[in-house]
Amino acid sequence: MAESLDVIVRGGRIVLPDEVAVLDIGIKDGKIHALRPSLEPSPSCRVIDAEGQLVLPGTIDVHVHFNEPSLGDWEGFISGSASLAAGGCTTYIDMPLNGRPPTTSVSALNQKAGLAAGGSYVDYAFWGGLVPGNLDALEGLAKAGVAGFKAFMSDPGGDGDDIFREVDDLTLVEGMKRIAALGGILALHAESEPLVAELGSEAKRAGKTGARDYAASRPVLAEVEAVQRALLYGEQTGCALHFVHISSPQAALLIDQAKRRGMDVTLETCPHYLTLTCDELEALGPVAKCAPPLRTEAERQQMWQAVAAGQIDMIASDHSPCPGELKQSGDWFQAWGGISGAQSSMELILDEGYLKRNIPLPFLSRLLSENPARRFGLYPRKGVIKVGADADLAIVGLNSPYTLSEQDLYYRHPHSPYVGRTFNCRVVATLCRGEVVYKLGEGLSPVKRGLLLHPVNTKGGRR
């Protein structure tokens, strides 16, 4: 007897929390209603054939920069969310910079939310910021529903009075105290400003402005020192911490050791630290400039070992776009720092992690979806394929190689260090709450259905 379902995803290899099984997924009212070997559709039910393909939970990218308000011409919610949808991502958390004003007050948060409303293809939430002078704004931001707070321990760059500033140590400690009292999470860009500033100045004074000079100015030591200092402050204040874009196995080990001591701490790494190295910087050009910079091949391999050892909690893109001309400088210290890569995250990790390294699919799915959902108050609604969860799905074809071109990218400025790379898998469709928001060959849904999410903390209220 046919069930009353809106959609059936039929015959795919479904990536469940602990196994991969060939099942039908029945969807009703945007939720996963049934998971069975065979489901009979009613006459009004839409059937999506996924036979021979993987069906994974849509990824949750907790680290993107969509630059609104004011810098939507760099990347806005429409183009940014379109690229995520094309890459199998169904939820993102937008960082409090580089928009102007940055999201360091409730009024700025409301301005950003107003621009996103009706303009996103997939669901979203927002980070608040911790900067010098905004301690009294933290409680209001928490009550307004931010997923957490972001702070820089090194200079984020930029000019003007309305940009995001790095925290001094006193602001950092006091901010941790207040965020802990709110039951929140503080995300940290951990690089030692005294070290990177002096090393960068020395290089520039000597006229050393090339790719390797830039990378040498931001050594692993700078990341390790900042991580150690933040862990000390976190331990003293009881603040839950999340380290963004960790690039080195040394820093990952320190954070893992703190976790084993009982600290409430997690970390993310990015696809570029798992797939690219500093040896490729000169060939790729400033399109591959980021902070922390790409590391050595040995460190890339060690980061994969850290993944396999369970030392990496999640993978996020740190999608940081800009107009192409800002990547054209021959001076690596002047070129804009940030990698455009959000559309490729799932394909990169499945290609490198599953197809090349044979890491189990449920394990990789936890890094891309379940762990971010759990950490940032979106689970069990998001992050897994199970009855009752949102029907957020990515359908991926394997063994269908393609070479990424600029024409494939939905970014406002279609540059990426992955252009020209051959992938052995491809996202063929993405569903957000049961609606197809992207289909290979057809493009994007004509309707932007993304909803603003209010993450819930472990105490049962908004984070």
Backbone hydrogen bonds, N-H to C=O, Kabsch-Sander energy under -0.5 kcal/mol:
donor,donor_aa,acceptor,acceptor_aa,energy
3,E,40,E,-1.6
5,L,3,E,-1.6
6,D,27,I,-2.5
7,V,27,I,-1.7
8,I,46,R,-2.5
9,V,25,I,-2.5
10,R,8,I,-0.7
10,R,48,I,-3.0
12,G,23,L,-0.8
13,R,53,Q,-3.0
14,I,12,G,-1.1
14,I,21,A,-3.1
15,V,55,V,-2.9
16,L,14,I,-1.1
16,L,19,E,-2.6
21,A,14,I,-2.0
23,L,12,G,-1.6
23,L,21,A,-0.8
24,D,36,R,-3.8
25,I,9,V,-2.4
26,G,24,D,-0.6
26,G,34,A,-3.0
27,I,7,V,-3.1
28,K,31,K,-2.3
31,K,28,K,-2.0
32,I,389,A,-2.9
33,H,26,G,-3.3
33,H,31,K,-0.7
34,A,26,G,-1.6
36,R,24,D,-1.6
45,C,42,S,-1.5
46,R,6,D,-2.5
48,I,8,I,-3.2
49,D,47,V,-0.6
50,A,10,R,-2.8
50,A,48,I,-0.6
52,G,11,G,-0.8
53,Q,50,A,-2.4
54,L,396,V,-2.5
55,V,13,R,-2.3
56,L,394,A,-2.8
58,G,392,D,-1.8
59,T,88,G,-2.2
60,I,368,L,-2.6
61,D,59,T,-0.6
61,D,91,T,-2.3
62,V,60,I,-0.9
64,V,93,I,-1.4
65,H,319,H,-2.1
66,F,64,V,-0.5
71,L,67,N,-1.6
71,L,69,P,-0.7
74,W,71,L,-2.1
75,E,71,L,-1.2
80,G,76,G,-2.7
81,S,77,F,-2.3
82,A,78,I,-1.9
83,S,79,S,-2.1
84,L,80,G,-1.8
85,A,81,S,-2.6
86,A,82,A,-2.2
87,G,83,S,-0.7
87,G,84,L,-1.0
88,G,85,A,-1.5
89,C,84,L,-2.6
90,T,59,T,-2.1
91,T,59,T,-1.3
92,Y,123,D,-1.5
93,I,61,D,-2.2
94,D,125,A,-2.4
95,M,64,V,-3.1
100,R,69,P,-2.5
103,T,96,P,-2.0
104,T,102,P,-2.3
109,L,105,S,-2.2
110,N,106,V,-2.7
111,Q,107,S,-1.9
112,K,108,A,-2.3
113,A,109,L,-2.8
114,G,110,N,-2.2
115,L,111,Q,-1.4
116,A,112,K,-1.8
117,A,113,A,-1.9
119,G,116,A,-2.8
123,D,90,T,-1.6
124,Y,451,L,-2.4
125,A,92,Y,-1.8
127,W,94,D,-2.6
128,G,148,G,-2.9
129,G,103,T,-1.6
130,L,150,K,-2.9
131,V,129,G,-0.5
134,N,131,V,-1.9
137,A,134,N,-1.7
138,L,134,N,-0.5
138,L,135,L,-1.2
141,L,137,A,-2.1
142,A,138,L,-2.5
143,K,139,E,-2.4
144,A,140,G,-1.6
145,G,142,A,-1.3
146,V,141,L,-1.7
147,A,126,F,-3.0
149,F,185,I,-2.7
150,K,128,G,-1.9
151,A,187,A,-2.4
153,M,189,H,-2.3
167,V,152,F,-2.6
172,L,168,D,-2.3
173,V,169,D,-2.5
174,E,170,L,-2.5
175,G,171,T,-2.8
176,M,172,L,-2.3
177,K,173,V,-2.1
178,R,174,E,-2.2
179,I,175,G,-2.8
180,A,176,M,-2.5
181,A,177,K,-1.9
182,L,178,R,-1.3
183,G,180,A,-1.3
184,G,179,I,-2.7
186,L,240,A,-2.5
187,A,149,F,-4.1
187,A,185,I,-0.6
188,L,242,H,-2.3
189,H,151,A,-2.2
190,A,188,L,-0.9
191,E,189,H,-1.0
192,S,222,A,-1.0
193,E,153,M,-1.0
193,E,191,E,-0.6
196,V,192,S,-2.6
197,A,193,E,-2.6
198,E,194,P,-1.6
199,L,195,L,-2.6
200,G,196,V,-2.1
201,S,197,A,-2.2
202,E,198,E,-2.5
203,A,199,L,-2.1
204,K,200,G,-2.3
205,R,201,S,-2.4
206,A,202,E,-1.6
207,G,204,K,-1.3
208,K,203,A,-3.0
209,T,207,G,-1.0
214,Y,210,G,-2.3
215,A,211,A,-2.3
216,A,212,R,-2.3
217,S,213,D,-1.2
217,S,214,Y,-0.7
218,R,215,A,-1.3
222,A,219,P,-0.9
223,E,219,P,-1.0
224,V,220,V,-2.8
225,E,221,L,-2.7
226,A,222,A,-1.6
227,V,223,E,-2.4
228,Q,224,V,-2.6
229,R,225,E,-2.2
230,A,226,A,-2.6
231,L,227,V,-2.6
232,L,228,Q,-2.1
233,Y,229,R,-2.3
234,G,230,A,-2.9
235,E,231,L,-2.5
236,Q,232,L,-1.9
237,T,233,Y,-2.1
238,G,234,G,-2.2
239,C,234,G,-0.7
240,A,184,G,-0.7
241,L,264,D,-2.3
242,H,186,L,-2.4
243,F,266,T,-2.6
244,V,188,L,-2.1
244,V,242,H,-0.5
246,I,268,E,-2.9
252,A,248,S,-1.9
253,L,249,P,-2.2
254,L,250,Q,-1.8
255,I,251,A,-2.1
256,D,252,A,-2.2
257,Q,253,L,-2.5
258,A,254,L,-2.0
259,K,255,I,-2.2
260,R,256,D,-2.2
261,R,257,Q,-1.1
262,G,259,K,-1.5
263,M,258,A,-2.2
265,V,263,M,-1.3
266,T,241,L,-1.8
268,E,243,F,-2.3
269,T,314,M,-1.8
273,Y,270,C,-1.0
274,L,270,C,-0.7
274,L,271,P,-0.9
275,T,271,P,-1.1
276,L,272,H,-1.9
278,C,295,R,-2.8
280,E,277,T,-1.6
281,L,278,C,-1.2
284,L,280,E,-2.6
285,G,281,L,-3.0
288,A,285,G,-2.3
289,K,286,P,-2.0
300,R,296,T,-2.2
301,Q,297,E,-2.4
302,Q,298,A,-2.0
303,M,299,E,-2.0
304,W,300,R,-1.7
305,Q,301,Q,-1.7
306,A,302,Q,-2.1
307,V,303,M,-2.1
308,A,304,W,-2.5
309,A,305,Q,-1.9
310,G,307,V,-1.6
311,Q,306,A,-2.6
312,I,306,A,-0.7
313,D,267,L,-1.0
313,D,311,Q,-0.5
314,M,267,L,-1.1
315,I,367,L,-1.8
316,A,269,T,-2.3
318,D,63,H,-1.5
319,H,63,H,-1.2
320,S,339,I,-2.2
326,L,323,P,-1.7
327,K,324,G,-1.9
328,Q,325,E,-1.4
332,W,209,T,-2.8
332,W,330,G,-0.8
334,Q,331,D,-1.2
335,A,331,D,-1.8
336,W,326,L,-2.6
338,G,289,K,-2.3
338,G,336,W,-0.6
339,I,318,D,-0.5
341,G,339,I,-0.8
344,S,341,G,-1.6
345,S,341,G,-0.5
345,S,342,A,-0.9
348,L,344,S,-2.7
349,I,345,S,-2.3
350,L,346,M,-2.6
351,D,347,E,-2.4
352,E,348,L,-2.8
353,G,349,I,-2.4
354,Y,349,I,-0.7
354,Y,350,L,-1.1
355,L,350,L,-2.5
356,K,351,D,-1.4
357,R,352,E,-0.5
358,N,354,Y,-1.3
359,I,353,G,-2.8
364,L,360,P,-2.0
365,S,361,L,-2.7
366,R,362,P,-1.7
367,L,363,F,-1.4
368,L,364,L,-1.8
369,S,365,S,-2.5
370,E,365,S,-1.1
371,N,366,R,-2.9
373,A,369,S,-2.0
374,R,370,E,-2.7
375,R,371,N,-2.7
376,F,372,P,-2.1
377,G,374,R,-1.0
378,L,373,A,-2.8
379,Y,373,A,-1.5
382,K,378,L,-2.4
386,K,384,V,-0.8
388,G,32,I,-2.9
389,A,386,K,-2.1
390,D,381,R,-2.5
391,A,30,G,-2.7
392,D,390,D,-2.2
393,L,391,A,-0.7
393,L,431,L,-2.1
394,A,56,L,-2.7
395,I,429,A,-3.0
396,V,54,L,-2.6
396,V,394,A,-0.6
397,G,426,R,-2.9
399,N,424,N,-1.3
400,S,424,N,-0.8
402,Y,423,F,-2.0
404,L,402,Y,-0.6
404,L,421,R,-2.5
408,D,405,S,-1.4
409,L,405,S,-0.5
409,L,406,E,-1.2
415,H,413,H,-2.6
419,V,416,S,-1.4
420,G,404,L,-3.1
421,R,418,Y,-2.4
423,F,402,Y,-3.0
423,F,421,R,-0.5
426,R,397,G,-2.1
428,V,395,I,-3.1
429,A,395,I,-1.5
430,T,438,Y,-2.3
431,L,393,L,-3.0
432,C,435,E,-2.6
433,R,431,L,-0.5
434,G,391,A,-2.6
435,E,432,C,-1.6
437,V,430,T,-2.6
437,V,435,E,-0.7
438,Y,430,T,-1.4
439,K,443,G,-2.3
440,L,428,V,-2.5
442,E,439,K,-2.1
443,G,439,K,-2.9
445,S,437,V,-1.9
449,R,447,V,-0.8
450,G,120,S,-2.6
453,L,124,Y,-3.2
456,V,377,G,-2.1
457,N,461,G,-2.8
460,G,457,N,-2.1
463,R,455,P,-2.2
